[in-house]
């Protein structure tokens, strides 16, 4: 027997085994880290809202612009199209969309408006014209035409804007801020211009008083 060749082959096998063991241990470590990362990672659910052509993503506590726009459109359509027959259903549905911090205040305001429509036997119709998302404030503005329909016919259409701030908690969208008003959306740029104009007017009044 060639002991020198045997010893050399044996040592080579041992070295190969040690190398393979290190490779296996490394792969097991990588698999373990991958599993831990996968378990800790929030799952992103890809959604395509029926009212939008763009894709939207929602994770456990956050959502994309497209998802928030779709939810705002749905909510504006719900509360903007009301009749005496579905007013109670609209109120119940809407109260489940609002966070607890503002639920009593917002639902009370909506309830008053719905009661007025029921008493006057008037239906409200809202047609969406455009939806605007403002990244600086994370707000969605749904603007459209509102028409009141009663026994005497239809009212002249008025421009109306619904303003929403929507968060996501445990994959569920929830409205944390809402406002409804006539006219164009009150974007941050518009508010800043109005504030600058107000300050300029105040300064002008002060200058006039000094004279």
C-alpha positions as CSV (number, residue, x, y, z in Angstrom):
1,X,0.0,0.0,0.0
2,X,1.3,3.5,-0.9
3,X,0.9,5.1,2.6
4,X,2.1,8.5,1.3
5,X,-0.7,8.6,-1.3
6,X,-3.2,7.3,1.2
7,X,-2.2,9.9,3.8
8,X,-2.5,12.6,1.2
9,X,-5.9,11.5,0.0
10,X,-7.1,11.1,3.6
11,X,-6.0,14.6,4.5
12,X,-7.7,16.0,1.3
13,X,-10.9,14.3,2.3
14,X,-10.8,15.7,5.8
15,X,-10.1,19.2,4.4
16,X,-13.0,18.8,1.9
17,X,-15.3,17.6,4.7
18,X,-14.4,20.6,6.9
19,X,-15.0,22.9,3.9
20,X,-18.4,21.3,3.2
21,X,-19.3,21.6,6.9
22,X,-18.5,25.3,6.9
23,X,-20.5,25.8,3.7
24,X,-23.5,23.9,5.2
25,X,-23.3,25.9,8.4
26,X,-23.1,29.2,6.4
27,X,-26.2,28.2,4.3
28,X,-28.1,27.3,7.5
29,X,-27.2,30.6,9.0
30,X,-28.4,32.5,5.9
31,X,-31.6,30.5,5.8
32,X,-32.2,31.3,9.5
33,X,-31.6,35.0,8.9
34,X,-33.9,35.0,5.9
35,X,-36.6,33.3,7.9
36,X,-36.3,35.8,10.7
37,X,-36.4,38.7,8.3
38,X,-39.5,37.2,6.5
39,X,-41.3,36.7,9.8
40,X,-40.6,40.3,10.9
41,X,-41.4,41.9,7.5
42,X,-44.9,43.5,7.0
43,X,-46.7,41.8,4.1
44,X,-47.5,44.1,1.3
45,X,-50.8,43.3,-0.4
46,X,-51.1,44.5,-4.0
47,X,-54.5,45.9,-4.7
48,X,-56.1,47.3,-7.9
49,X,-59.0,49.5,-6.8
50,X,-62.0,49.3,-9.1
51,X,-62.2,53.1,-9.4
52,X,-58.6,53.6,-10.4
53,X,-56.3,52.1,-13.1
54,X,-53.2,52.4,-10.9
55,X,-51.9,49.7,-8.6
56,X,-52.1,50.3,-4.8
57,X,-50.2,48.8,-2.0
58,X,-51.2,48.3,1.6
59,X,-49.0,47.0,4.5
60,X,-49.9,46.6,8.1
61,X,-49.7,50.3,9.1
62,X,-49.2,52.1,5.8
63,X,-50.7,52.4,2.3
64,X,-49.8,53.9,-1.0
65,X,-51.2,57.0,-2.6
66,X,-53.4,55.0,-4.9
67,X,-55.0,53.1,-2.1
68,X,-55.8,56.3,-0.1
69,X,-57.3,57.9,-3.2
70,X,-59.5,54.9,-3.9
71,X,-60.7,54.9,-0.3
72,X,-61.4,58.6,-0.3
73,X,-63.4,58.2,-3.5
74,X,-65.4,55.4,-2.0
75,X,-66.2,57.5,1.1
76,X,-67.1,60.6,-0.8
77,X,-69.4,58.6,-3.0
78,X,-71.0,57.0,0.0
79,X,-71.8,60.2,2.0
80,X,-72.3,62.4,-1.1
81,X,-75.1,60.3,-2.5
82,X,-77.8,60.2,0.1
83,X,-81.6,59.8,0.1
84,X,-84.1,59.7,2.9
85,X,-84.3,55.9,2.3
86,X,-80.6,55.1,2.7
87,X,-79.5,57.9,5.2
88,X,-79.4,55.5,8.2
89,X,-77.4,53.0,6.3
90,X,-74.9,55.7,5.2
91,X,-74.5,56.9,8.7
92,X,-73.9,53.4,10.1
93,X,-71.4,52.6,7.4
94,X,-69.5,55.9,7.8
95,X,-69.2,55.6,11.5
96,X,-67.2,52.4,11.1
97,X,-64.7,54.2,8.9
98,X,-63.7,56.9,11.3
99,X,-61.1,56.7,14.1
100,X,-62.4,56.8,17.7
101,X,-60.8,60.2,18.4
102,X,-63.1,62.0,16.0
103,X,-65.9,59.6,15.6
104,X,-68.4,61.4,17.9
105,X,-67.7,64.8,16.4
106,X,-67.7,63.8,12.7
107,X,-70.6,61.4,12.9
108,X,-72.7,64.0,14.7
109,X,-72.1,66.5,12.0
110,X,-72.9,64.0,9.3
111,X,-76.0,62.9,11.2
112,X,-77.3,66.5,11.3
113,X,-76.9,66.9,7.6
114,X,-78.6,63.5,6.9
115,X,-81.5,64.4,9.3
116,X,-82.0,67.6,7.4
117,X,-82.2,65.7,4.1
118,X,-84.7,63.3,5.6
119,X,-86.9,66.0,7.1
120,X,-86.9,68.0,3.8
121,X,-87.3,64.8,1.8
122,X,-84.4,65.8,-0.4
123,X,-81.8,63.5,-2.0
124,X,-78.1,64.5,-2.5
125,X,-76.2,63.5,-5.6
126,X,-72.4,63.9,-5.9
127,X,-70.5,63.4,-9.1
128,X,-66.7,63.2,-8.7
129,X,-64.7,65.4,-11.1
130,X,-61.2,64.9,-9.8
131,X,-59.1,63.5,-6.9
132,X,-56.0,65.1,-5.6
133,X,-53.4,63.7,-3.3
134,X,-51.1,66.1,-1.4
135,X,-47.8,64.4,-0.3
136,X,-46.8,67.3,2.0
137,X,-49.9,66.8,4.2
138,X,-50.8,63.2,3.3
139,X,-54.3,64.5,2.5
140,X,-56.7,63.4,-0.3
141,X,-59.1,65.9,-1.8
142,X,-62.2,64.6,-3.7
143,X,-63.8,67.4,-5.7
144,X,-67.1,67.2,-7.6
145,X,-70.5,68.6,-8.4
146,X,-73.3,68.3,-5.8
147,X,-77.0,68.5,-6.7
148,X,-80.0,68.4,-4.4
149,X,-83.1,66.7,-5.8
150,X,-86.5,67.2,-4.2
151,X,-90.2,67.4,-5.0
152,X,-89.6,70.8,-6.6
153,X,-86.9,69.5,-8.9
154,X,-83.2,69.8,-9.0
155,X,-81.0,72.6,-7.5
156,X,-78.2,74.2,-9.5
157,X,-75.0,72.1,-9.2
158,X,-72.4,73.5,-6.8
159,X,-68.8,72.6,-6.5
160,X,-68.0,70.6,-3.4
161,X,-64.8,69.1,-1.9
162,X,-64.3,66.3,0.6
163,X,-61.0,66.4,2.4
164,X,-59.6,63.3,4.0
165,X,-56.6,62.1,5.9
166,X,-56.5,58.3,5.9
167,X,-54.2,56.0,8.0
168,X,-53.9,52.3,8.0
169,X,-54.0,50.2,11.2
170,X,-53.6,46.4,11.0
171,X,-54.3,46.5,7.2
172,X,-57.6,48.4,7.7
173,X,-58.0,52.0,6.4
174,X,-59.4,54.5,8.9
175,X,-60.2,58.1,8.5
176,X,-58.4,60.3,11.0
177,X,-59.4,63.7,9.6
178,X,-62.3,64.9,7.4
179,X,-63.8,68.1,6.2
180,X,-66.4,69.0,3.6
181,X,-66.8,72.5,2.0
182,X,-67.9,74.3,-1.1
183,X,-65.4,75.2,-3.8
184,X,-61.8,74.2,-4.7
185,X,-59.7,72.0,-2.5
186,X,-57.8,73.8,0.2
187,X,-54.3,72.7,-0.7
188,X,-51.3,73.7,1.3
189,X,-50.1,76.0,-1.4
190,X,-53.6,77.7,-1.4
191,X,-53.6,78.1,2.4
192,X,-50.1,79.5,2.4
193,X,-51.1,82.1,-0.2
194,X,-54.2,83.0,1.8
195,X,-52.1,83.4,4.9
196,X,-49.5,85.6,3.2
197,X,-52.3,87.7,1.7
198,X,-53.9,88.1,5.2
199,X,-50.6,89.1,6.8
200,X,-50.1,91.6,4.0
201,X,-53.5,93.1,4.5
202,X,-52.9,93.4,8.3
203,X,-49.6,95.1,7.7
204,X,-51.2,97.5,5.2
205,X,-53.9,98.3,7.8
206,X,-51.3,99.0,10.4
207,X,-49.4,101.3,8.0
208,X,-52.7,103.2,7.3
209,X,-53.4,103.6,11.0
210,X,-50.0,105.0,11.7
211,X,-50.6,107.7,9.1
